[in-house]
Amino acid sequence: MFSRSFRYIRSFIPAYGATKEEKHPIVTQEQIDYEMSEYDAEKDTCEPSENIIEKFEDESKRYKISEWQAGWNITNAIQGMFVVSFPYAVLQGGYWTLLAIIVVAYICCHTGKILVECLYEEDRYGQKIRVHCSYVDIANSVFGPRFGGRIVNVAQMIELLMTCILYILLCGDLILGCFRETGSPLDLSSWIMISAAFLLPCAFLQTLKSVSWFSFWCTVAHLVINAIILVYCFSRINDWKWSEVQVSINIWTFPISLGVVVFSYTSQIFVPTLEGNLIDRQKFNCMMHWTHFAAAVFKALFAYIGFLTFGNNTKEFITNNLPRIFRITVNLFFILKALLSYPLPYFASVELIAESFFKGRPKTLFPVCIDNEKSLKVWAVILRLLLVLSTMLMAIFIPHFSLLMGLIGSFTGTMLSLIWPCYFHLYLKGKTMSWYAKLFDVIIIILGLLCLGIGIYYSGSALIRSYSGLPPDPHTPRIPYHSG
């Protein structure tokens, strides 16, 4: 009886590496032999098979996360460091930026939910079964196994690694901002390298649960930062510049702002993994609703109040507009937040690389990164450290934060957050969808394509002009544009 119970247990506990989202403890032959020996030695006290099943279910839950932990990770992704550029985005797009912040939040919440719907199929009894484990698996079903996974993999890697690069770049820029009046003893590149040194331990991260704790403390730092900045802004409420908020659209600058907004809501890369690791997957939609609602309300208020305080003098990072004491305090918390934000996209990129290249022969060219004791192999740790150093080097050579963020958001962010989820949803669920649900997906795809084309053109033009020391708008006779 015990042997039959154990075989049943092994049937629903997948081996390590079977899927990225459903990692459960491995039931090894040694464990079976040990349990069998215990059974033979103490037959009279052997646990009932139901208790054994419960024991292994409890053990597997240690590797899963609650809806709150998933919410911290989503909040980390969509309430990230980019909020410091939102008042500057209002400078570029006026009230249309505020509208975009709210509309894009709703759309990205919708696309995140329908992407998860694509992971499931209904059996003949109407029960939902998870047939896909990742964004890449869905792409393989839609585009075919030859090109589908590769296309989405490339887009995800660009998005994740560029996010890591931007976090390191922001750390260096914020540290440099602390010495704006007195003069910094080191240049931007040196501060970027120092910041990257604190991120080297990320190479040892192995579970999403550990990353969730980083995201939690990142949210705490975020709340402290917001409180300090908003208190200062409200202290100058009598000087708010209501008339300087634009109503018309500047075609040269608004696409940049829109790209920044879209990029800031990109969490679809993490959604399949987070949903697959939830203890109670039925709470996923609720988690998506409150995280995106909170993000939309806060971002719109923060961007508007920040711009009203400084008006047309708003800088790319609003922290650089603050008085020296406030700026140094906020910058220190922002540096901490950037360091705590880095592990999530880094861990996701490492998992994606491992899934694509390090599953062992014959599935992939390279062997697995984990040994039999579930520890990282030495060469795997070295590769992870090199990945951190690679993002550091890219941060040194790409110094234009908002423009680069707008360009990335217009391309990979738009594809991953708007176009592909809706297209996949129509392809896989079109036969059972209502006409208005199909229409809504089509409208999002059209909007996504417009954002993609316009955003790439204008963000790319602005990035090229910035390398010549010129402002993004060629018709604005201003002082040469700079990145801080």
Secondary structure, 3 states (H helix, E strand, C coil): CHHHHHHHHHHHCCCCCCCCCCCCCCCCHHHHHHHHHHHHHCHHHCCCHHHHHHHHHHHHHCCCECHHHHHHHHHHHHCCHHHHHHHHHHHHHCHHHHHHHHHHHHHHHHHHHHHHHCCEEECCCCCEEECCCCHHHHHHHHHCCCCHHHHHHHHHHHHHHHHHHHHHHHHHHHHHHCCCCCCCCCCHHHHHHHHHHCCHHHHHCCCHHHHHHHHHHHHHHHHHHHHHHHHHHHHCHHHCCHHHCCCCCCCCCHHHHHHHHHHHCCCCCCHHHHHHCECCHHHHHHHHHHHHHHHHHHHHHHHHHHHHHHHHHCCCCHHHHCCHHHHHHHHHHHHHHHHHHCHHHHHHHHHHHHHHHCCCCCCCCCCCCECCCCCECHHHHHHHHHHHHHHHHHHHHCCCHHHHHHHHHHHHHHHHHHHHHHHHHHHHHHHHCCHHHHHHHHHHHHHHHHHHHHHHHHHHHHHHHHCCCCCCCCCCCCCCCCCC
